[in-house]
Amino acid sequence: MTRLILSILAGFIATAILSIAVDHAFHVTNVYLPYGQPMFDTSLLLLAFAYRGVFNVFGAYITASIAKDNAMKAVWIMGVV
């Protein structure tokens, strides 16, 4: 049970760190608007959706690889949450 919980937390942490790091890099390099301004550009929203989707798959992979025997259960819990 502990391994299941730790695997889900590791997947969430990996996804969050990657997403925040890329978001920040895009803000600093002026790909995104400055912090606090709303973003209505469809292409930028699709860009964020694309890389966050990849990061979510990577987080699910980390979750499954740590959970081992309960991999599908862990990934489903992560997906539902």
N, CA, C and O of each residue as an XYZ file, in Angstrom:
324
protein
N       0.822     -1.197      0.000
C       0.000      0.000      0.000
C       0.866      1.262      0.000
O       0.548      2.241     -0.675
N       1.952      1.231      0.753
C       2.854      2.384      0.818
C       3.497      2.628     -0.539
O       3.642      3.773     -0.966
N       3.882      1.551     -1.213
C       4.492      1.683     -2.537
C       3.511      2.301     -3.528
O       3.911      3.091     -4.384
N       2.239      1.951     -3.420
C       1.201      2.500     -4.293
C       1.066      4.002     -4.094
O       1.027      4.762     -5.062
N       0.997      4.423     -2.849
C       0.858      5.844     -2.534
C       2.095      6.617     -2.970
O       1.978      7.699     -3.545
N       3.266      6.078     -2.705
C       4.511      6.748     -3.104
C       4.639      6.853     -4.621
O       5.143      7.850     -5.139
N       4.186      5.829     -5.326
C       4.266      5.884     -6.787
C       3.349      6.963     -7.352
O       3.719      7.659     -8.297
N       2.162      7.107     -6.782
C       1.230      8.145     -7.236
C       1.796      9.528     -6.928
O       1.729     10.428     -7.765
N       2.346      9.699     -5.743
C       2.954     10.984     -5.395
C       4.138     11.309     -6.305
O       4.303     12.457     -6.718
N       4.952     10.322     -6.617
C       6.102     10.551     -7.495
C       5.647     10.975     -8.889
O       6.248     11.861     -9.496
N       4.595     10.351     -9.392
C       4.070     10.726    -10.704
C       3.535     12.143    -10.717
O       3.785     12.895    -11.659
N       2.795     12.519     -9.669
C       2.273     13.879     -9.571
C       3.396     14.906     -9.448
O       3.358     15.958    -10.086
N       4.376     14.598     -8.637
C       5.485     15.545     -8.432
C       6.273     15.726     -9.721
O       6.627     16.851    -10.073
N       6.550     14.645    -10.425
C       7.291     14.746    -11.685
C       6.512     15.577    -12.701
O       7.086     16.433    -13.374
N       5.218     15.329    -12.813
C       4.383     16.083    -13.748
C       4.347     17.558    -13.373
O       4.467     18.423    -14.241
N       4.185     17.846    -12.103
C       4.105     19.237    -11.661
C       5.412     19.981    -11.886
O       5.410     21.114    -12.368
N       6.521     19.352    -11.538
C       7.820     20.018    -11.698
C       8.107     20.302    -13.173
O       8.550     21.397    -13.521
N       7.858     19.333    -14.026
C       8.099     19.542    -15.453
C       7.195     20.641    -16.016
O       7.656     21.497    -16.772
N       5.931     20.619    -15.655
C       4.982     21.617    -16.166
C       5.347     23.019    -15.698
O       5.341     23.963    -16.488
N       5.660     23.153    -14.429
C       6.010     24.471    -13.887
C       7.315     24.972    -14.496
O       7.438     26.159    -14.798
N       8.283     24.089    -14.677
C       9.568     24.503    -15.245
C       9.411     24.993    -16.685
O       9.980     26.022    -17.051
N       8.653     24.275    -17.499
C       8.471     24.687    -18.887
C       7.620     25.953    -18.960
O       7.907     26.842    -19.761
N       6.578     26.045    -18.133
C       5.776     27.273    -18.085
C       6.658     28.478    -17.756
O       6.577     29.519    -18.408
N       7.485     28.321    -16.752
C       8.356     29.426    -16.352
C       9.343     29.781    -17.468
O       9.576     30.958    -17.745
N       9.913     28.770    -18.098
C      10.852     29.028    -19.197
C      10.165     29.774    -20.336
O      10.760     30.673    -20.932
N       8.932     29.416    -20.642
C       8.204     30.116    -21.705
C       7.849     31.542    -21.310
O       7.828     32.430    -22.163
N       7.572     31.776    -20.038
C       7.310     33.147    -19.588
C       8.579     33.989    -19.661
O       8.535     35.139    -20.099
N       9.693     33.434    -19.242
C      10.958     34.173    -19.215
C      11.438     34.493    -20.635
O      11.989     35.568    -20.874
N      11.234     33.572    -21.569
C      11.683     33.787    -22.943
C      10.648     34.504    -23.804
O      10.816     34.616    -25.018
N       9.590     34.986    -23.181
C       8.525     35.745    -23.856
C       7.757     34.961    -24.904
O       7.173     35.553    -25.812
N       7.749     33.641    -24.795
C       6.863     32.836    -25.632
C       5.436     33.032    -25.129
O       4.503     33.187    -25.916
N       5.283     33.021    -23.809
C       4.001     33.319    -23.166
C       3.993     34.775    -22.740
O       5.037     35.421    -22.650
N       2.807     35.275    -22.482
C       2.668     36.624    -21.956
C       3.244     36.681    -20.544
O       3.422     35.639    -19.913
N       3.537     37.876    -20.039
C       4.037     37.982    -18.667
C       3.035     37.395    -17.659
O       1.840     37.284    -17.932
N       3.559     37.030    -16.508
C       2.705     36.474    -15.457
C       1.577     37.433    -15.128
O       1.773     38.648    -15.087
N       0.391     36.879    -14.891
C      -0.750     37.678    -14.481
C      -1.629     38.147    -15.625
O      -2.736     38.628    -15.383
N      -1.174     38.024    -16.857
C      -1.989     38.430    -18.000
C      -2.683     37.205    -18.590
O      -2.058     36.155    -18.744
N      -3.963     37.329    -18.919
C      -4.674     36.181    -19.482
C      -4.172     35.843    -20.883
O      -3.770     36.725    -21.643
N      -4.202     34.565    -21.207
C      -3.703     34.097    -22.492
C      -4.889     33.591    -23.312
O      -5.503     32.583    -22.964
N      -5.207     34.282    -24.386
C      -6.342     33.909    -25.223
C      -5.927     33.351    -26.582
O      -6.783     32.968    -27.379
N      -4.635     33.302    -26.851
C      -4.138     32.818    -28.136
C      -4.288     31.301    -28.207
O      -3.735     30.575    -27.381
N      -5.038     30.830    -29.198
C      -5.321     29.402    -29.314
C      -4.055     28.584    -29.531
O      -3.933     27.487    -28.987
N      -3.121     29.091    -30.309
C      -1.902     28.326    -30.575
C      -1.074     28.125    -29.299
O      -0.480     27.065    -29.101
N      -1.038     29.142    -28.443
C      -0.300     28.997    -27.182
C      -1.008     28.031    -26.235
O      -0.362     27.267    -25.518
N      -2.333     28.070    -26.237
C      -3.082     27.127    -25.398
C      -2.884     25.694    -25.885
O      -2.759     24.775    -25.075
N      -2.854     25.497    -27.203
C      -2.593     24.157    -27.743
C      -1.177     23.689    -27.430
O      -0.952     22.507    -27.170
N      -0.224     24.618    -27.455
C       1.149     24.281    -27.081
C       1.199     23.795    -25.633
O       1.814     22.769    -25.342
N       0.556     24.529    -24.732
C       0.530     24.125    -23.322
C      -0.167     22.780    -23.154
O       0.292     21.937    -22.383
N      -1.262     22.575    -23.863
C      -1.993     21.315    -23.794
C      -1.118     20.157    -24.279
O      -1.145     19.073    -23.698
N      -0.348     20.383    -25.334
C       0.483     19.318    -25.909
C       1.592     18.894    -24.961
O       1.737     17.705    -24.675
N       2.376     19.842    -24.471
C       3.499     19.411    -23.634
C       3.033     18.919    -22.271
O       3.674     18.051    -21.678
N       1.939     19.452    -21.770
C       1.423     18.924    -20.504
C       0.859     17.523    -20.671
O       0.933     16.711    -19.748
N       0.298     17.230    -21.836
C      -0.154     15.868    -22.115
C       1.005     14.886    -22.123
O       0.908     13.786    -21.578
N       2.098     15.293    -22.747
C       3.301     14.445    -22.769
C       3.830     14.255    -21.347
O       4.223     13.150    -20.970
N       3.839     15.329    -20.563
C       4.316     15.227    -19.189
C       3.407     14.329    -18.351
O       3.891     13.608    -17.478
N       2.111     14.362    -18.602
C       1.188     13.482    -17.868
C       1.438     12.020    -18.203
O       1.379     11.164    -17.321
N       1.715     11.727    -19.460
C       2.041     10.352    -19.845
C       3.342      9.921    -19.170
O       3.453      8.794    -18.689
N       4.327     10.824    -19.138
C       5.593     10.517    -18.464
C       5.375     10.289    -16.968
O       5.974      9.383    -16.388
N       4.520     11.105    -16.337
C       4.203     10.914    -14.924
C       3.514      9.584    -14.669
O       3.768      8.924    -13.661
N       2.631      9.193    -15.600
C       1.964      7.892    -15.465
C       2.969      6.755    -15.620
O       2.855      5.728    -14.950
N       3.946      6.935    -16.496
C       4.999      5.924    -16.661
C       5.808      5.775    -15.376
O       6.109      4.661    -14.949
N       6.154      6.903    -14.768
C       6.897      6.853    -13.502
C       6.066      6.146    -12.436
O       6.575      5.317    -11.680
N       4.781      6.487    -12.389
C       3.878      5.860    -11.416
C       3.828      4.351    -11.622
O       3.946      3.587    -10.665
N       3.654      3.927    -12.858
C       3.549      2.497    -13.153
C       4.855      1.764    -12.869
O       4.845      0.636    -12.376
N       5.964      2.400    -13.176
C       7.235      1.709    -12.959
C       7.570      1.569    -11.478
O       8.225      0.605    -11.084
N       7.135      2.505    -10.665
C       7.382      2.393     -9.226
C       6.396      1.421     -8.581
O       6.774      0.655     -7.695
N       5.133      1.445     -9.020
C       4.096      0.617     -8.397
C       4.285     -0.873     -8.692
O       3.862     -1.710     -7.895
N       4.903     -1.217     -9.805
C       5.173     -2.587    -10.245
C       3.927     -3.468    -10.265
O       3.237     -3.508    -11.284
N       3.613     -4.171     -9.189
C       2.509     -5.126     -9.183
C       1.141     -4.453     -9.296
O       0.216     -5.024     -9.874
N       1.012     -3.273     -8.763
C      -0.263     -2.542     -8.816
C      -0.205     -1.390     -9.808
O      -0.785     -0.331     -9.566
N       0.482     -1.586    -10.910
C       0.717     -0.493    -11.857
C      -0.581      0.066    -12.420
O      -0.772      1.282    -12.432
N      -1.473     -0.794    -12.885
C      -2.714     -0.288    -13.483
C      -3.593      0.413    -12.447
O      -4.224      1.429    -12.738
N      -3.624     -0.135    -11.255
C      -4.402      0.486    -10.194
C      -3.847      1.890     -9.874
O      -4.609      2.845     -9.722
N      -2.550      1.997     -9.777
C      -1.918      3.275     -9.468
C      -2.169      4.302    -10.562
O      -2.473      5.459    -10.275
N      -2.041      3.879    -11.821
C      -2.248      4.809    -12.927
C      -3.699      5.232    -13.002
O      -3.983      6.394    -13.290
N      -4.625      4.319    -12.751
C      -6.050      4.688    -12.753
C      -6.354      5.673    -11.635
O      -7.097      6.633    -11.841
N      -5.801      5.451    -10.475
C      -6.022      6.384     -9.367
C      -5.455      7.751     -9.717
O      -6.093      8.775     -9.472
N      -4.270      7.767    -10.283
C      -3.658      9.031    -10.686
C      -4.509      9.731    -11.747
O      -4.691     10.947    -11.696
N      -5.019      8.976    -12.690
C      -5.847      9.553    -13.741
C      -7.162     10.103    -13.235
O      -7.616     11.149    -13.696
N      -7.770      9.420    -12.305
C      -9.045      9.885    -11.747
C      -8.850     11.139    -10.909
O      -9.651     12.072    -10.963
N      -7.772     11.144    -10.135
C      -7.514     12.311     -9.284
C      -7.101     13.471    -10.158
O      -6.834     14.560     -9.651
